[in-house]
Amino acid sequence: MVNDPTRYGSHLPLLLRLLSITDSDVLELGTGFFSTPIINAACELNKRRADSYDSNEKYYNIAKWYEGECHKVHFVEDWDNIPIEKKWDVAMIDHLDPRRGGDALRIANYATFIVLHDTCPKNMHKFGYDTAIPKFKYHYRLSHKRPNTSVVSNFVDLSTVNLW
């Protein structure tokens, strides 16, 4: 069961919920077999903008299949140079880089909801979540699904949102 790739979709319940209660732009930092098709479908159906970014050529090439009128997929040479400082309703962070927490802080005052994948206690320091999450006004962790997924926000009290 450890090598079962379906277990990596543990972020889908939170991502789907947030996509269902929002209606504007979506950011994806790190594409994947689960999040990219879901984001693409939600955005294409509702004519909302999605931008997906990846620095891993394998994942980028797979994600390019989902690119369309509403969904743009970008290859990343340098994460510091991607133009993400703008308003987002939902941001999904799951790239293969230890800078996840730093990228969450980079968009903290732009994204209404930020989904952070892999927030199990053993990964908190690895991805910089241990220092990033406490800097958000609101945070929620879905801990009964592994790997854990968290949502953070500086705009919406997550205790007032039916996330699970």
C-alpha positions in Angstrom: 0.0 0.0 0.0 2.9 2.4 0.6 3.6 2.7 -3.2 0.0 3.1 -4.1 -0.1 6.4 -6.1 -3.8 7.0 -5.3 -2.9 7.9 -1.7 -1.3 11.1 -2.9 -4.8 12.5 -3.8 -5.5 13.2 -0.1 -5.7 17.0 -0.9 -8.7 16.5 -3.2 -11.5 16.9 -0.7 -10.2 20.3 0.4 -9.3 21.5 -3.1 -12.8 20.4 -4.4 -14.6 22.2 -1.6 -12.7 25.4 -2.1 -13.2 25.3 -5.9 -16.9 24.8 -5.3 -17.3 27.9 -3.0 -15.2 30.3 -5.0 -15.5 31.7 -8.6 -12.3 33.5 -9.5 -8.7 32.7 -10.5 -6.8 29.6 -9.4 -3.0 29.2 -8.9 -1.3 25.8 -8.9 2.4 25.6 -7.9 3.4 22.1 -8.8 1.2 20.1 -11.2 0.0 16.6 -10.5 -2.1 13.6 -11.6 -4.8 14.7 -9.1 -4.9 18.5 -8.8 -4.3 19.5 -12.4 -7.2 17.7 -14.0 -9.6 18.8 -11.2 -8.4 22.5 -11.4 -8.7 22.3 -15.2 -12.2 20.9 -15.2 -13.5 23.4 -12.5 -12.0 26.3 -14.4 -13.1 25.3 -17.9 -16.6 24.6 -16.7 -17.0 27.9 -15.0 -14.8 30.0 -17.4 -12.4 31.0 -14.6 -8.7 31.5 -15.0 -6.1 28.9 -13.8 -2.3 29.2 -14.0 -0.3 26.1 -13.3 3.5 26.2 -12.8 6.0 23.4 -12.6 9.8 23.1 -12.7 9.8 19.3 -13.2 9.8 18.6 -16.9 7.9 15.3 -16.6 5.0 16.8 -14.7 5.0 19.9 -16.9 4.7 17.8 -20.1 1.8 15.9 -18.6 0.1 19.1 -17.4 0.4 20.7 -20.8 -2.3 18.3 -22.0 -4.7 20.3 -19.8 -3.9 23.7 -21.2 -6.7 25.5 -22.8 -8.5 28.8 -23.1 -8.9 29.2 -19.3 -6.0 27.2 -18.1 -2.4 28.1 -18.8 0.5 25.8 -17.9 4.0 27.4 -17.4 7.4 25.8 -17.1 9.5 27.3 -14.3 13.2 28.1 -14.7 13.3 30.1 -11.4 10.5 30.1 -8.9 11.5 33.5 -7.7 10.6 35.0 -11.1 7.1 33.7 -11.7 4.4 36.4 -11.6 2.2 35.2 -8.8 1.7 38.4 -6.8 -1.9 39.0 -7.8 -5.4 38.1 -6.5 -6.2 34.4 -6.4 -9.3 32.8 -4.9 -7.6 29.4 -4.5 -3.9 28.5 -4.6 -2.6 24.9 -4.5 1.0 24.4 -3.4 2.5 21.0 -4.1 5.7 21.4 -6.0 8.7 19.2 -5.6 10.7 21.9 -3.8 11.4 22.6 -0.2 10.3 26.2 -0.6 6.6 25.5 -0.3 6.2 27.4 2.9 8.1 30.4 1.5 5.9 30.4 -1.6 2.8 30.3 0.7 4.1 33.4 2.5 4.8 35.0 -0.9 1.1 34.9 -1.8 -0.3 35.2 1.7 -1.8 38.6 1.0 -3.0 37.7 -2.5 -4.7 34.3 -2.2 -8.0 33.9 -0.3 -7.4 30.2 0.3 -4.0 28.4 0.1 -4.0 24.6 0.0 -0.8 23.1 1.3 -0.2 19.4 0.6 2.0 17.1 2.7 1.6 18.9 6.0 2.1 15.7 8.1 4.3 16.5 11.2 7.3 14.8 9.6 7.1 17.1 6.6 6.6 20.4 8.4 10.3 21.4 8.5 11.1 19.7 5.1 8.8 22.1 3.2 9.1 25.1 5.5 5.5 24.8 6.7 6.6 24.9 10.4 7.6 28.6 10.1 5.0 29.6 7.4 1.7 28.2 8.8 1.9 30.1 12.1 2.2 33.4 10.2 -1.3 33.0 8.8 -4.3 34.4 10.6 -6.3 31.2 10.0 -5.3 27.6 9.4 -7.0 24.2 9.2 -5.4 20.8 8.8 -7.1 17.7 7.5 -5.3 15.2 9.6 -7.2 12.0 9.2 -6.2 11.7 5.5 -2.6 10.9 4.7 -0.6 12.7 3.7 -2.2 15.5 5.6 -3.3 18.7 3.8 -3.8 22.1 5.3 -5.6 25.3 4.2 -4.3 28.7 5.3 -5.9 32.1 4.9 -5.4 35.7 6.0 -8.8 36.7 4.7 -11.4 34.1 5.8 -11.9 32.5 9.2 -11.7 28.9 8.3 -13.8 27.8 11.3 -16.7 29.5 9.5 -16.2 27.4 6.3 -17.5 23.9 6.1 -14.2 22.3 4.8 -14.9 18.8 6.0 
